[in-house]
């Protein structure tokens, strides 16, 4: 899911609600939509891709229909989902795209929907075709906007991967964007802004335009392109501009405050490629702290990450007695390892336990259990968490907390977790990813949209970032030395 998708979700929510209200009150039969001889959706199976997809083709109304059917048949909420919410969100986005291009039409009125999924689709398609036939030059844009909004209306776990591009001269590991990271990170900006808390400030400068402009950790971002990042303590969509994705290249103007000196100034940063620190690209980094604490920094749960973490601890333990382990999972998410790696890592701290449940819409649940072939470390554990700890990271954190395998220090996790996502190939050779189960913690608690609270709340402040202090790590060392 892209930052654009997150913007669509925010922008269309109010309009979708307005559109949906009369739909739920209105019932009528829908006429059969006109179909061309080239329609493919009805005969196209929603199935996982077999090998690499071919070259992308244009997204059409038939592809949107295929995605709609795929969602209803495969998303974990599909059996209970009111499909009118998807169509209302898609139509809202279509209308907004018409307006953005100065081409609003009298025919762009949402049809009456009655809750019959097939009849509602037929009514939607009929109006959609009437609109796009009058603006053929916008047909591709309207289809993309509509499908993005339909997928975004589900939740932040469903995604539609399309038009994926890399910048010219991109080298594996390069970064693209402004070259900074803020306390509201890219994953929060991309669909989880409700979890963000003020103030907004720079936590690291990675290179690129931010480095060239002299930004520093701790600099408070007071406005973005003239808009406040928070209004009444609620995050605004302006924050998404901090994390542009290629080919977005529009300059971003920031108003900044350096608290230590009281200096206020403005700077314009242009997105671009920049070389990232190679050390920062390592998934697992480790070192010894205070001569007896194993500190392991984990940036993501990928294939084999659990074994890499455990090998790192074993190397630090060789020839000495350790007092404990600090696992720094701030900013860690899942990128291919998922539940398997979280469960395997947890198994080094607890045996014979359930680490999570994956449940269908009718609450039929599969329990995930520890792998008791993993050798127990037998060491006290402190886990550092923040709002960037998402997905498999939250699986691990919730299990540590529920099973009392260690202590959590820092701030609440992202609240972005579900069962594993399954990919489906659409007729235009794009990929629709849908979770077929939802995730519950070991105590059967809901974590998605809520997050896992720490045992010790220790947030990072702008002053800490500016001074290079890490209060959460300091607290972890204090706890392990008690």
KEROVEX-272896 format. One record per atom (N, C-alpha, C): residue in one letter; x, y, z. Coordinates in steps of 0.05 Angstrom, whole numbers, plus 5000, padded with zeros to 4 digits. Layout:
// KEROVEX-272896
AXYZ...
// end
This chain:
// KEROVEX-272896
X501749765000X500050005000X501850255000X501150444984X502750684981X501750914998X503351125000X502451365015X500051485000X499951454973X497651554959X495051414968X495351144972X493050994981X492051095008X493951155026X493151255052X491751525049X492651695030X491351945026X488551905015X488251714998X485551654987X483651575009X484651405028X482951315049X481951545066X483851725073X483051955089X481152145075X481852195049X480252395034X477452295028X477152025024X474551925015X472751845038X473751835062X472251715084X469551865088X469752135089X467352295095X465352275072X466452295047X464652275024X463352005021X464951795027X463851525025X461651485045X461951605069X459851575089X457251715080X457551955068X455252095058X453851945036X455551815019X454351664997X452951415006X454151285026X453151035035X450551055050X450151275065X447751305081X445151275065X444851415043X442351375028X442151095015X444550975009X444550714996X443350505014X443950535040X442950335059X439950355063X438850585055X435950625059X434350585034X435750535012X434350524986X434450244975X432350144964X432349884951X431049894924X432349784904X431049764878X432649564862X431449464840X432949274824X434749424805X437149314800X439049444783X438949324755X439149494735X439149394707X441749244701X441649064682X444148924674X445949114660X448549104666X450349294654X451049224626X451649424609X452549354582X455249234583X455749034567X458248894566X459248874538X461848924535X463048884509X463848594505X464548524480X465348254475X467948174488X469548384496X472148334507X472148304537X469848314550X469748294579X470948034589X472748044609X474147814618X473647744647X472447934663X472347894692X470847644699X468547594686X466847364693X468347104689X470147094670X471546844665X474346824677X475147024692X477847034703X477746934732X479446744738X479546634765X481246804783X480346844807X482046984827X483846774840X486346774832X488146564841X490946684846X492546544862X495246634868X496846644842X498846824840X500546834816X502246584813X502646494789X504446274784X506946384770X509046434786X511346564775X511046864775X512946994762X512947294761X510647384742X509147584750X507047684733X508247804707X506647804686X507447924661X507348224662X507748354639X507748644638X504948744645X504748954661X502149074668X500749184644X498149144644X496449264624X494549464637X492849594622X491149794634X489149674653X488649814675X486549724693X483849814682X481949624681X479349674669X477149614690X474649674682X472349604699X472249304704X473149144684X473048854688X475148764709X477348904710X479348844731X478248924758X476849154759X475649234784X473649034793X472048924775X470048724782X471448474792X473648394780X475148154789X476148204817X477248434823X478248494850X475948494870X473648614862X471248624880X470448334888X470248164868X469547884873X471647744890X474147804884X476347674899X476247754928X475748004933X475548104961X473347964976X470947944964X468647824977X469047534982X470647404965X471047114968X473447044985X475347224989X477947145002X478747315026X477847565028X478647725052X477347605077X478647625100X477647495124X474947595132X474247845124X471547945131X469547915108X470447775086X468747765062X465947655067X465747455084X463147325088X461147505102X462147695118X460447865134X460448155124X462148215105X462548495096X460048595081X459248845087X457248975071X458649105047X458348975024X459849055000X459149334991X456949445000X456249714992X458349915002X459649855024X461750035034X464050055014X464749835001X466849834981X466049994957X463649954947X462750094923X462450394928X461550464952X461250744959X463950884960X465950744971X468650864973X469850894945X469350684928X470350704900X469150924885X466450964888X465051174873X465951444883X466451474910X467351724921X470051804908X471751614905X474451664893X474151744864X472351604850X471851664822X470951954819X469052044835X468052314834X470252514840X471952454860X474152634867X476152654844X476652434830X478552444808X477352614785X474752594780X473552764760X473853054768X473453124793X473653394802X476553504800X478453324807X481253414805X481953484776X480653364757X481253414729X479253614717X477553734733X475653934723X473653814704X472753564708X471053434689X468553314702X467553434723X465253324736X462853294717X461253094721X459053024702X456453004717X454253074704X451653044717X450952744722X452052564706X451552284709X453052154732X454952304744X456552204766X455052204792X452852064793X451252034817X451251734825X451651684850X451851404859X449151264855X449151024844X446650884840X445550774867X443050714867X441750594891X442750304894X443550234918X444449964923X442749834945X442149574943X440349454962X441449234978X444149184976X445348974992X445748714978X444548684954X445048444938X447648494923X449648334929X452348394919X452448394888X451148204875X451248194846X449648424834X447248474844X445648694833X446948964838X448148994861X449549244868X451849294849X453349074843X455549114825X454549194797X452449064788X451249124762X450449424761X449249524782X448449804782X450849984782X452849914798X455350074799X456650084771X456849844759X458249824733X456849984711X454149974711X452650124692X453250424693X453250534717X453850824720X456750884713X458450704723X461350744718X461950754687X460750584672X461250574643X460150834629X457850924639X456651164627X458551404632X459751414656X461651634662X464151614645X465351384645X467951354632X467751374601X465451304591X465051334562X465051624553X464351804572X464352094565X467152224569X468852094584X471552204588X473651984583X473851894558X475651674552X478551734559X479351984558X482052054564X482752024593X480652004610X481051964639X480551684648X479951504629X479051234636X481051094654X483651104647X485650964663X485951084691X485951354693X486151484719X483851414737X481451414725X479051354741X478951064751X479850884735X479950604743X481850564766X484250674764X486250654785X485250774811X484151014810X483151144834X480850984847X479150874830X476850724840X477750474855X479650314842X480450064854X482150114879X483850324878X485450394902X483650444926X481450594921X479650664942X478050424952X477250244935X475850004943X477649834961X480149804954X482049644971X482549784997X482950054996X483450205020X481150205039X478650165029X476350155047X476249905064X477849705057X477849455073X479249505100X481849535100X483449585123X486249635113X488149695131X490849755122X492549505116X491349265117X492749025111X492348935082X490149005070X489648945042X491249145025X492349055003X493949234986X493649154957X494149344940X494149304911X496749414900X498449234891X501049314880X500849354850X501349604841X501149664813X503049894806X503949904782X505650114772X508050154790X509249924799X511549944816X514050014799X515350234807X517650334792X519950384810X522350374799X524750454814X526050694799X527250874814X528451104801X530851024783X531351184762X533751124746X536251134764X538150964758X540650944774X540250834802X537950714807X537450594834X539350364838X540550354862X542150124870X540849994894X540949734894X539549584916X540449694943X538549784959X539249904985X539150204986X539050334963X538750624962X536150704974X536050954984X533551074993X532551274973X529851314974X528651524958X526851684976X527051944973X525352124989X526852364998X526152465022X527352705033X529852655049X530352395056X532752325071X532552365101X530152355111X529752385140X527652185150X527752135176X525751965189X524752135213X522052125217X520852275239X519752085259X518852185282X517652015302X514951895293X513652025273X511451895259X512751775234X513251515234X514851395212X513151345187X514451225167X513051185141X510750995144X510950785161X508750595164X506350725176X506750905196X504551055208X503251245187X505051385173X504051575153X502451435131X503051185126X501751035105X499350875116X497451025129X494950895136X494450855166X496250965183X495850915212X496251175227X495451395216X495951655228X494351695255X492251545258X490751565283X492451505308X494651345304X496351275326X498451485332X498751685315X500951875319X500252075341X502352155355X502052355377X504052585372X503252835379X505053055375X507153065398X509353225393X509953375369X511253205347X511353305323X512653175301X515553275300X517453095301X520253185301X522052975287X524253065277X526252905263X527552715283X527652455277X529052265295X531752185283X531952185256X534552125244X534652255216X537152325209X537652435182X539352225167X538252115146X539451895132X541151975108X540752215098X542252305074X540452485057X541252515032X539552655013X539152945020X536753045013X536153325016X536153415045X535253245064X535253325092X538053365102X539853195094X542653225103X543853475091X543353525065X544553755052X543454015064X541054015074X539854255086X540654295115X542054105127X543054135154X541054065175X539053905169X537153825190X538553635210X537553645234X538653485256X536453335271X537153105283X535252985301X534353175323X531753175329X530653355349X529353595337X529953665312X528653895299X525553845298X524054025308X521154005308X520054105282X518253945270X516954025244X514354155251X514254425248X511854575255X509754585233X510654575208X508754565186X509954425162X508254315145X509054165121X507454285098X508754405079X507454545057X505254735067X505854865089X504055065100X501754955117X501654695121X499554575137X500754465163X499254485184X500154375210X500054075210X502053945222X502053655223X500053545243X499353705263X497353625283X495353855287X492853795289X490753985296X489153865319X489054005341X487753905365X488753625372X491453595370X492853345378X492153115359X490853165337X490352955317X492052995293X493352785284X495152795260X493552865235X494753015218X493453095192X494852955169X493452935146X494752805123X497252945113X497753185122X500153335114X502653165119X502653005140X505052845147X505852655125X504052565109X504752375088X506752485068X506852755066X508752875047X511652835056X512152755081X514852705090X516052455077X514352275066X515252025056X514351975027X515252145008X514452104980X515651854969X514251734950X515151494937X515551564907X517551444896X518051484867X515551404851X514751564831X516151794819X515352064830X514152074854X513452334865X515952494869X516052744859X518452904861X517853194868X515353244878X514653514884X516153604910X517353844909X518753934933X516953964957X518053924981X516553935006X517754165023X516054355030X516954575046X516354535076X518354545093X518154505121X518754755137X517154805157X517755015177X518754865202X521154945211X522454795232X523154965257X523354825279X524154955304X526354785317X528654915323X530754775337X530654875366X529554705383X528854785410X531254885427X533554755423X535854835439X536655125435X536355225411X537155505405X534855695401X532455575398X530055735393X529855835364X531655735347X531655815319X529255705304X527955875288X525855795270X526655865242X526255675223X526855735195X525355545177X525255605152X523955445132X525955335112X525355105101X527054975082X525354815062X526254815037X524854655017X526554425009X525554185011X526953935006X525753804981X527453734962X526553594938X527153294941X525153124937X525652834939X527652734918X529152544925X531052424906X532352174918X534052054902X535651824911X537851914930X538351744949X540751794966X541851524976X544351524981X545651274990X545251245020X544251015028X543750965056X546250845069X546450885095X548550765111X548350455110X550450325101X550250035098X549649895124X550650005147X550149875173X547149885179X545750095170X542950125176X541249925160X542449815139X540949615123X541049335134X542749295154X542949035166X540448975183X539248735178X536848665193X537448615222X539748505228X540448445256X543248555262X543448725283X546048825292X546148775322X548448715333X548748655361X551248755373X551248805399X553648895414X553148835443X555348855458X555248815487X555049085501X553249105520X552949355535X553549295565X554949475577X555649455606X557049185612X558349065593X559848825596X558248575602X555548595605X554048355612X551248355600X550548545582X547948555570X548248525540X546848325529X546748285500X544648475488X545548665471X543748845458X543548765429X541148715419X540748635391X538648825379X539448955358X537749135343X536648995319X533948985316X532648835295X530949035279X531349045253X529949235236X527549105222X527348845222X525048715210X525048415214X522648295212X522448005214X522347895186X524647805177X524847685150X525647385154X525747245132X526446965133X529246925147X529346755167X531846685181X532646895202X530947105206X531847315225X531947205254X530147025261X530146915289X532846775294X533646605275X536246465279X538546655280X538446865264X540647065264X540747205291X538447265302X538347395329X539547215350X538746965349X539646765370X542646715367X543646705342X546546675338X548046915349X546947155345X548247395355X548547385386X546347305399X546347285428X548447065437X548446845423X550346635430X553246725428X553846885407X556646985404X557347175427X555447345434X555947535456X556247395483X554947165485X554947015510X557446845514X558846795492X561146615493X563346725511X564146575531X566346645549X565546835571X562946895575X562147085596X559247005606X558547115629X555947085640X554247335634X552047295620X550347525614X548247565635X547547815640X545447885659X542747905645X542647925619X540147945605X540448015576X538148045563X538048105534X536248345530X537148535514X535348755504X534948705474X532448665467X531748645438X530448915431X531749055413X530849315404X529149275379X526549275381X524749225359X523349485349X524449715357X523249965348X523549995318X521350035305X521350055276X521349795261X521249575275X521349305262X518549225252X518449115229X515949015218X516548755204X514548645190X514748395176X515348435147X517248285136X517948305108X518648035097X516847835101X517347575091X517747365112X518347435137X518747245158X516147185173X514747405180X512147385192X511947215217X509747085220X509046945244X511046715250X512146595230X514046375235X516446475250X517546705242X519946805255X519346905283X517047045286X516247135313X515846905332X514546695323X514146455340X516846325347X518546295327X521146165333X522846335352X522846595350X524346755368X523146745396X520546755399X519246725425X519946465438X520346255422X520845985432X523545965447X525246165444X527746165459X527346275487X524946375493X524346495519X521946355533X520546175519X518246035531X517745785515X516945575529X516145315516X513345245524X512145085507X509444975514X507245185515X507545395499X505645615501X504345675474X502045795474X500745905450X501746195447X502746255423X503746525418X501746715405X499646595392X497646765379X495446575368X493346705359X491146565345X490646705318X490246555297X489346655271X486446555267X484646745264X481746675264X480346775239X478446615230X476746695208X474446875217X472846975199X470747155206X468647035225X468346765223X466446625241X467746535267X470246645272X471646585297X472546295300X473046165277X474445915278X477445975278X478745895300X481445985305X483545755304X485845825293X488145645292X490145755313X491045585331X493045675351X495845635340X497545835345X500345825338X501945765363X503545555363X504845465388X507945495385X509245515408X512145535409X513345285397X515745325385X517345105374X519245015396X518544805410X520044725433X522644575427X523344565401X525944465394X528044685396X527144935398X528945165402X529945165431X532545185435X533645175462X532945435477X532045395502X531445625518X533945775526X533946045525X536246195532X536546225562X534346225577X534446255606X535646515615X535046735600X536046995607X533747195610X533947385628X531947595630X531847755604X529347835596X528947965570X527548235574X528548435560X527148695557X526848755527X524448825518X523948885490X523249175488X524749315470X524149595464X522149615441X519949765446X517849785425X517150075420X515950125397X514950395391X512750355370X511750585360X509550575340X510450455314X513050425310X514050295285X514149995287X513649885310X513549595314X510849485305X510849355282X508349275270X508448985261X506148865256X505748605244X507148395261X509148245250X510448035265X511748135291X512648385290X513748505314X511748515337X509248575330X507048585349X506248305359X506448115341X506047835348X507947765371X510547825367X512547755387X512047915413X511648175410X511348345434X508948265450X506748205438X504348135453X504747865467X506147685454X506747425467X508547455491X510647625488X512447675510X510947785534X509047975529X507548095550X505547895563X503947765546X501947585557X503147345571X505347245561X506547005573X508547065595X508847325600X510747425620X513647315615X514347315590X516947225582X519047455584X518147695588X519947925591X518348175595X519648405594X518348665597X518548825572X516448985567X516449165544X517049455554X518849595540X519549865548X519450045523X518350275526X518250465503X515450585501X514250545477X511550645473X509950415459X507350465458X505450265447X506250195418X505749945411X506349865383X504249975364X504649915338X503150045316X500249985315X499449745324X496649655320X496049595291X497949465278X497649395249X498449105246X496648925253X497248635251X494848485243X495248285226X493148105218X494447845211X492847655201X493947405192X495547445166X497047245158X498647265134X497047355109X498147535093X496747625069X497247425046X495247385030X495447205007X495347374981X497147324962X497147484937X495247354917X493947524901X492247434879X492947594854X493047454832X493747584806X491247684792X491147944786X488948054771X489548044741X487448094725X487648064696X489548264683X490148484697X492048684686X494848634695X495348394707X497948314717X498948474741X497048574757X497648704782X496948504805X497948564829X497548374851X495748504873X493748354880X491948424902X492648244925X493348364948X494048204972X491848234993X490948005003X488748005023X489347815046X489047905070X489247725093X486747555095X487047295099X484647125101X483947055129X485547155149X484847115177X485647365193X484447405216X485347615233X486847505257X488447675270X490347595290X489347665318X489647485337X489147535365X491547455381X492047595403X494247535421X493747275437X495747195452X495446945467X493146945487X492347185497X490047205514X487447255498X487647215472X485447265453X484647555452X486547735457X485948015455X486448115427X484848315419X485148445393X487548645395X489348625376X491648805375X491448995352X490248915330X489949085307X488449335314X489449565306X488349835311X488649925340X489749755357X490049815386X492949825394X494449615386X497249595393X497649455419X500149415426X500949285451X502149505469X500949545493X502149755511X504649655525X506649825529X509049745543X508549715573X510249565586X510149545615X511249805627X513149935613X514250185622X514150385599X512550595602X512150785580X514450985582X516250975562X518551155561X518851265532X517451485527X517551595499X520151755494X520751775469X523051945460X521952235456X523452435466X522652705463X524552845443X523753075432X525653225415X528253285428X528153355454X530653405468X532453165470X531252925474X532752675474X534152625447X532552655426X533652615399X535852805393X535553055400X537653255395X540153195410X539953095434X542353035451X543452755446X542052595430X543052325425X542452135448X540552205465X539852035488X537751825479X537851595493X535951385488X534751305515X532651445524X531651385551X530451105553X529350995532X528150725533X530450515538X532650545524X534850365528X535950395556X536250635565X537250685593X535450545613X532750565609X530950435627X531250125626X531650025602X531949735600X534449635615X536649775613X539049705627X538649715658X537149915667X536549945695X534949705705X532949625689X531349395697X532949135698X534749095679X536248845679X538448845700X539149065711X541249075731X540149075760X537449065762X536149065788X536848805803
// end
